[in-house]
């Protein structure tokens, strides 16, 4: 039932309904007393549809015209179109601020959590920023620094600064790849290198993922395991929130953190759940909290990859020849690529077949770089040069290999999997499933 509930919640989030909020609240309340699976799915769909309707109603575009006010950055500024752009929180809601020239340089020096004063022309928002709850786009002509920083972001920003400072011990070409692996920070990465990773099917490595969170939880487990039930739950969720803040609440991290939270609650309640149930429950919880999250491409890809792994990886591994460790890596890669294909192909075109061998070659090394940067990378940032260069030697070797594979795979003649192939594979899988069920009915096990 959890998977059916997750699918229903996702579908309902894409079909918002304008109805009084108490209707959605009542439907959520009745979920706790519903006994039949069908009733749960119906009530959840009603609740999410109403919540999505109210979320969209709150995105009424801000009044256009001249605007001046204080703004707190919610994202780190990025360079785009010759200017600098960031999502900010203001007294009239969230805005996307873009600035050029001196104003752009001032904005570029800020980080998430810090406040500025902005002045400029306010226009309608871009539709692709809808999932971020953005109400307008401000073309800033003037940006003024302030000394105010959100208290909740001071520690996450300090941790990010240590990792970025430690990255100075790496060759300049490797730094943006390293910070992408560890923090999800893609600023400063050459466009050519981004194209290598995209052509090789390795672009998912350039953003922070659930693998980083797994390592963080492994590091904190010796402390968490010695605590009582309630303190352990509280500290676990504090770690998860801290990790999300450090990585700037990327959709893939939100999904991974939700799964970690659900898994922790399940284990400590004495009812451990398998990966499929954990994923489904986490997705439902996130959609209820923010129905607009399903409009994020990053969230779609993260959920699709996780679904592919939990649904297909074990079965694929059993059917592959070769050593167990190689089969495991290859199975996870194939399952994840199969999961994201229905999302990626319609939006971005055929997926390169070279992605499978490329991922197999770099995944173990990528895990090492992520783990090294999340632990030793902090020490490297604290000690600075020349120790940072010495401490990051393993990461430097790993990054060299990953970039080498990405560049080599990017020049392989493009052979991809498009929509017709996907439809054919889906039809084949459906026919095979029907035949297998019919065989079981004709030859029941006695």
N, C-alpha and C positions, 0 to 999 in steps of 0.2 A: 503493500500500500504506500509506503513512503515515496517510491518513485512516481506512482500515479499522482500523489499529492503535489510533488515537485513540478511535474509536467502541467498539472492543472493551474497551479499558482503562476507559473511562467506564462501560460497562455492568457490567464486573466489579467496579468500586468500589462499585456499588450492590447487589451480591450477595456480601457477605463470606463467607468460608469459614473455619471453624475447623480449622486444620491446623498441624503443626509448622512453625516458621519456616524450617527448612532446605529445606522444599519450595518456598517462595517464592524463597529464595536460589538454589536449584538451577535453577529455571525462568528467573530473571534471567540466570544464568550461561550457560545454554544458548542464550539469545537471540543471543549474540555468535558462535555457530558455526552457527546455523540459516541455511539458504539459501532455503527455500521460504516464500512469503508466508503460506501457511496455518499453517505451523509457528510462525512468528513471532507471529501473532495468537493462537494457542492458548497458547503459552508465556507471552505477556504477560498474557493473561486469567487464567491460573493464578496468576502472580506477584502481580498486583494484587489478586485475590480473597483470597489468603492475607494480604497486607499489610493489606488493609482489615479482615480479621477480627482481626488482632492490634491494629490501631489502635482498634477498637471495644472489644476486651477490656481495653485500657488505660483505658477510660472508665468503669470500674466506679464507681458513685457513692461519693463520700467518706462516711465514717461520719457520720450525723446527730447533732446535739447541740451543746453549747457548744464553741467553738473560739477559740483565741487564738494569734497568731503573726505573723511578719514576712511582708510581701507586697511584691512589686515590680510596679508597674503595667505592663501590656502594651499597654493602650490609653489614650487620653486620656479622662478622665471625661466623661460626658454626663448631662444632666438628663433624668430620665424618671420620670413618675408623681409629681412633687413631690419626688423625691429625686435622688441622684447615683449613677451606676452606672459600674463599670469592670471590665475583665477583668484579673486579677492572677495572678502566678506565686507559689506558696507551696511549702513543704516537702511538702505532700500533693498537689501538682499544681495545675492551673489552676482558679481559682474566679471566679465572677461576684459581685462585692461591690456591695451596695446600702446606702446610708446616707442618713439624714434628719437634719434639724436641724443642730446644731453639728458632728456627725460628718460629715454630708454636705457642709458648707461647707469643712471641712478637706480632705476627699477631692477636692472640686472644684478646689482650689488646686494640686493635684499634676498632673504630666504623665507620659506614658509614660517608663519608665526610672527613675523615682524610687521610693523605698521608703517604706513606712509600716508601722506596727504596728496590727493590727485585732483586734477582739474582738466576738463575736456568736454568733448561732445559725446553724448550718450545716444546710442542707436539700438536697433533690435538685435537680439542674440542670434548666434548661429545654431541651427537645429541640432548639430552633432554634439553640442555642449548641453543638451537637454538633460542628460543623465546626471550632470553635475549640478543641476538645479540653478542654472545661470539665467538671470532675468534680462540681461542687456550686455552690450559691448561698448566699452568706453575708449574712445580715441584720445589718450591722454596727451595734453600739450605741456603739462607741468606736473612734475613729481617731486615731492619734498620729503626728505628723510625725517623720521622721528626716532626717539629712543625707546619707544614702547615695544615690548615683545610679549607674546602670550606666555604666561607662566607654564602652561602644559607643554609647550614646545621647546623650552630651554634645554632640557636634558636630551631629547631626541636630536636637536640641532647640534649639541656638543658632541654626541656620538658620531653624527655624520661628518662633522668637521675633523674628528680624529681620523676617520677612514680616508677622507679626501686628502688630509695632510700626509698620511702614510703613503698614499698613492704617488707622492712626489718622488719616492724611491724607485719608481718604475720608469722605463723609457716613455717618452711623451706619447708615442703612438699607442701604447698599451693602457694608459691611464683611463680614458673614457670607457674602454671595454671592461676594465676592472671595476670601476664605480658602477657601471651598469649591472654587472654580475652581483655585486654586494649590496648596492643601494637602490638599483633601478634608476640611476641618474644617467641620462643619455646626453647630457650637455657636453659640447666640445668634441663629439665624435665626428670624424670626417665622413662626408656623404659617400665617398667611395667605399669605405669600410662597411658602412651600413648596407650598401648594395651587395657586397660580398656575402654577408650573412643572410640577406634575404634570398639571393640566388641559390645559396647552399641549403636553404630551409633551416637555418640556425638562428633566425632573428629572435626566437623566444628566449634565447640565452642572454640577450642584451637587456632583459628586464628582470627584476627580482621575482622569485617564484616561491612556491611552497617548499622547495628543497632547502632554501635558506632557513625557513621557519623550522623545518625538521631538525636541522643542526642546532638552532638556538634552543629548542626544547630539550635536545640531548644534553646541552651544556648546563641547563638549569635543573635537569631531573635529579641529580644528587641532592640538591637542596629541597626541591619540591617533594620528593619521596619521603622526606623525614618529617613532614608537616602533617598535622591533622587534616581531616576532610575539608572543613570550611576554610582554614587558612590556605590550604593547597589550592582550592578553587579560586580564592581571591587573588593569590599571587600569580596563578597561571593566567588569569584574565588580565592582570596588570602587565605581565610579560607580553601577552598578545597585543594589547593596546599600545604598549611601548614600541613593539616591533612594527606595527602598522604606522605609527607616527614617524618612526625613523625612515621608513620606506615610502612615506607620503600617501598612505592609504590607496595603493595601487589595487585595481580590481582583483588581480590574481592573489594578492596578499590577503585581501579581505576574505576571499573564498577559502584560502588555506587556513586562516585564523579561525574562521567560523567552524571549519571541520575539526580543527584541533580543540576548540572549545566544546563542541558536541561530544567528541571522543572522550575528553576528560570527564565531562559530566556523566557519560554513560559508564565509564569504568568505575568511577567513585560511587556511583549508585548501585553497583553490583550487576549491571546489565550491559556488558560490553556489546558493541554493535559492529557489524562488518562494514567494509568501506562503502558499499552501496547505500546502506541505510544512513551512514554518517554523512555522505555527500548529499543525499536527498533531504535529510533534515536540515543540514546547513543551508542549502539553497532555499528551502521554504522559509527559514528564519530570516535570511537576508532579504528575500523578496517582500516579506511582511514589513520589515523595518524600512526598506526603501524600494518600492515597486519600480522606480525608474532605473534601477541598477541593471535590469535586463536589456536596456538600450545601449549599454556599454559593450563595444566590440571586445575589449579586453576581458570583461567578465564572461561574455559568451564563449570566448576561446578557452579561458581557464576552466570553466565548467565542462565544456565539451571534451577537453583533453583529460580531465579527471574522470569523466564518465567513461571515456574510451578505455582508460587504464583499469578501472575497477570492474568493468563489464567484460573486457576482452583479453587483458594481459595474461591471465592464468591459462585460459584456453589456448591462446596462441603459443605460449611457452611449451605446453605439453606436446604440441604438434611440430615443434622445430627440432631439427637434429643438432648435434654438437654439444660442447661442454655446457654445464648448467649455467655458469656465470654469464657466458656469452648469450645463451638463450634468454636469460632473464633481461639483459640490457636490450637485446633486439626485440623481445616481445613488448616491453614497455614502450619502446620507440614506435613500433608499428601500431600498437593500440592507441597511443596518443595522437599520432598522425592521422589514423583512421577517424578518431573522434573529432578532430578539428576540421577535417576535410569538408564536411557539409556546410561549415560556416565560412571557411576560407575561400573555397573554390568559387562560389557564386559572387563573392565580393571582390576578390583579388585575382581571379583567374586560376589556371592549372597549377597544382602543386608539383614541385620538382621531385622526381623519383630519387635523385641523388641525396635527398634529405635523409633517407633511412640510413645508408652507410655513413654519411657524414655525422649524424647524431650518434651512431654507435661508436665512432672513433673519438668523439669529443666528450660525451656525457660523463664518463668517469673522471676525466681531467677537469671538466667544468665544476663537478661537485667538489673536487679538491680546492679549486680556486675560491669558490663560494665559502667553504668552511674556513679556509686560511684567512680570507679577508675579514670574515665575521669575528675572528678570534685574534690571531696574530696581527692582523691589520690594525686593530685598535692599539696594540702595544707599539707597532711601528709608528703610528701617528703621534703617540705620546712621547716617544724617544726622539723622533725626528732624524735628520741626516747626521752621520752616515749609517746609523743603525737600521733605518727603514729599508735601505737598499739591500742590506744583508738579510734581514728578517723576511723580506718579500722575494727572495731568490726562487723558492718553490713556485710561488704564484707567477713570477716572471716566466719561468720555463713552461708552466701550464698555459699561460696566455699566448706564448709564442706558438705552441702547438695548435691551439684552437684557431688563432688567426690564420696560421698556415693552412689548416684544413679548410677553413671557410674560403680562403682565396683560391685554393686548388679546386674545390668543388664548384666554385662560381664559374669556372671556365669550361666545365663539362658541358657538352651540347645539351641544350634544354629539352628534356623529355618529361612531360608533366601529365598529371591525372586531371582531366576536366570533368565537366558536368555529365556528358554522355557516359563516361566510364563509371562515374559514381552511381548513376541511375542503373547501369547494367549490373554493377556489383550488388546494389541494394535489391534488385529484382532476383538475382541469383541466390542471395542469402535468404530472401523471403520464400522462394520456391523450395530451397533445401530445408528450411525450417518446417514448412507444411508437409513435405515428404517424410521428414523424420518423425513428426507427430503422428502421421498416418501409419507409419511403420510400427510405431509403439502401440497404436490401437489395434492393429492387425496381429501383433505378436506380443501380447501382454506377458509380463514376467510372472511366472507361477510360483 
